[in-house]
């Protein structure tokens, strides 16, 4: 008997093969090469260079798109994109050269990639730029606003950028070196990156110089360099400035003659709007009737009002300041503000907030969140989590007013209501179902996924909600007329872009922000008691509705209306001065 020799079976491959799945063979070969590349030890300097190249290519699509839009023909913008890509790569490598030390820098490198991915998503989605003001806004964003910005689209965009470098950083081995060797290599890498950048800048200076001078926003689209610079400016710049001191302006504040022997004290409600555009108010001639409730209450709408800034952090402190936009932005110290002056006059002042805080404006006066002490039933009806419709500020308002000191209430009451308003990108959360009369509306915070008509509908519904809230506030004030002489002034902090010029939301630097982000609505309502008290002429006020006004006028207009004397008051900036004391 003989036995034949049994040959062992060939090894079976789990991965793609030309015989089994031939169409996957190229992908398998490419993956194999990449895997072998990752397995080879690398110096930290080489890895930093690769990261710089990768981020310039993968995390700067908003910049390349903008250069293509500005440049026109491909023969014009392609050389510019190439030059900017070299500059971006060099700038990133130069920054990262300070971190090219050891494998312990991997978490930091990954954090830079992650930052670049998030920044690119928001630049693509909302056409924002990462200047220091925008970074400051991001740092002050509350959890509710942050939640509104989350989406599956964001996760996809971020993963698309971070997946490859995350794998590379996890797998690649960093060659250990002596400290002196790492030091001179890092210095050489830094000098080389700077030299290449200088050569690229000089060779393309004729094209780049006018481009950057005429399009300042481009410098804040360089990712992640601009974000790191802006974050550094926000975090570290205050450390090198002398500490600001608070300059008092309330000394000598007095109540005027209208308070002598008054039968009823004044009650003034100042509503600080959020993200409302003047050109979307039906009162201002907008084709859609977004403000029927206000129109029915005989309000006055000023049609040419411009904001102090394009975001809440800039606008709200500025509009309450006695300095005006120019003085506020160039100040060296902080100053007391409008609500400080009103409180110093002896009036009962309260700030009620349905937003992400008062930006320190209300730091020295009584203030409360509209969400405080809210019953479960009201929370369920008016709120989504901790985001509430502005109607919530009218709930329990009588009790809030009654809790203010009686001796101050006897002189007069000033209530500041800070709206949630039309805050994006989750506009669909800003209106109640019964207010949504413009349909279909955009029901996502990924605004680029919606057509312009849907976006316009959902934003206009938020304006309609503000119309209803202001009308309800006026009705509440009318009910106070037996005890007070009431009045209301509403003005938005800034406007909003709804896709015009490819821009969404707000926060574009003021110098080149579109009109939509600066042109804001301002509405006034006066009871008969307040009109008689201050001898306001309605025909005179109606004749001035097209006069150009800014947030600079707010401080002086409120002091004049409330008949509060202060050394900072300027009659020329009082929008109602010429219409008071009229028969």
ABEGO torsion letter per residue (X at the ends): XBBBBBBBBBBBBABBBAAABAAAAAAAAAAAAAAAAAABBBBAAAAAAAAAAAAAAAAAAAAAAAAAAAAEBAAAAAAAAAAAAAAAAAAAAAAAAAABABAAAAAAAAAAAAAAAAAAAAAAAAGBBBBAAAAAAAAABBAAAAAAABBAAAAAAAAAAAAAAAAAAAABBBBBBBAAAAAAAAAAAAAAAAAAAAAAAAAAAAAAAAAAAABAAAAAABOAAAAAAAAAAAAAAAAABBBBBBBBAABGBBBBAAABGBABBBBBBBBBBBGBBAAABAAAGBABBAAAAAAAAGBBBBABBBBABABAAAAAAAAABAAEAAAAAABABBBBBAAAAAAAAGBBBBBBBABAEAGGAAAABBBBBAABGBBAAAAAAABBEABBBAAAAABGAAAAAAABBAAAAAAEBBBBBBBAEABOABAAAABBAAABABOBBBABABAAABBAAAAAAAAAAAAAAAAAAAAAAAAAAAAAAAABBBBBBBBBABBBBAGBGGBBEBGBBAAABBAAAABBBBBBBBBAAAAAAAGBBAAAAAAAAABBBBAAAAAAAAAAAAGBBBAABBAAABAAAAABGBX
